[in-house]
Amino acid sequence: MSAFRVKKTLVRTVLVVGFAAGLSATLQGCFLAVAGAAGGSALVATDRRTLGAQTEDRELQVKALSQITQNLPDNAHVNVAVFNRRVLLTGEVAGEVSKQRAESVVRGLNNVTTIVNELAIMPASSFSSRTNDTYLETRVKTALIAEKNISANNFKVVAERGSVYLMGLVTMDEGNRGADVASRVPGVVQVVKVFQYIQPQEAAAAAAAAATAPAPAAAQPDASAPTVGAIPDSSVSARPLDQQAPAPVSNSNSVHPGNPKATTP
């Protein structure tokens, strides 16, 4: 076979393989989008927040991220999570001025009741660290789903540099159980509770209301939800869960008032 024909055959092979890989990725993306939409519908049905609160939380997250990006230096890395008008700030900023500036921006948004400022003053985290955090969020959520006597839908999981922050409307017992589950997930450095606590009778009433509520229409997946199929960082341990020494658990000590005009949800 001539050198020209060999080269032509190799080029054709590369093109075919590339097309197949692209088609596979496209089909996988479609599958994940459908699965995400279905999952979003289920979460709306069992969420203890009202539908209005869920919508408002998504709007607050978008507004906060947009305004923080406009008001902080480009080297700042700030993540925003919102649950029941309670805003959690995580990530890294260059100094105290930027940290307080981010909090001030959020406080200026309507209906923000509480701000939990967990921003760290340090260089921005690496891409591999952020990828590892996404993977940890998925593992913690999976562990919560597998745990009996609690519902994973009542927890919002945020990971930052190996630390896991747990948000949600939960009873004291549910919060302690969820934190214990998260602390045993390999790779978790610490667990910080950022819960809003409710009484057991309130939880029972919410469960009864959800059981009798009509099935909602398909909802858009949460933009802050863990990414499916994330690749774990090499620093994540592969030991079984039952061999993981529990990470320390604490309550956040960075809880501050939100907008003074905000109404209690």
BELUR-V292546 format. One line per field, one symbol per residue. burial: # if it has 16 or more other ideal C-beta (glycine too) atoms within 10 Angstrom, else .. A space follows every 10 residues. Layout:
burial=???
This chain:
burial=.......... .......... .......... .....#..## #.##..###. ..##.##..# #.###.##.. .#...##### ########## ###....##. ###.###.#. ########## ...##...## .######### #.##.....# ########## ########## #..##.###. ########.. ######.#.. ..#..#.... ........#. ##.###...# .##..#.... ......#.#. .#.....##. .#..#
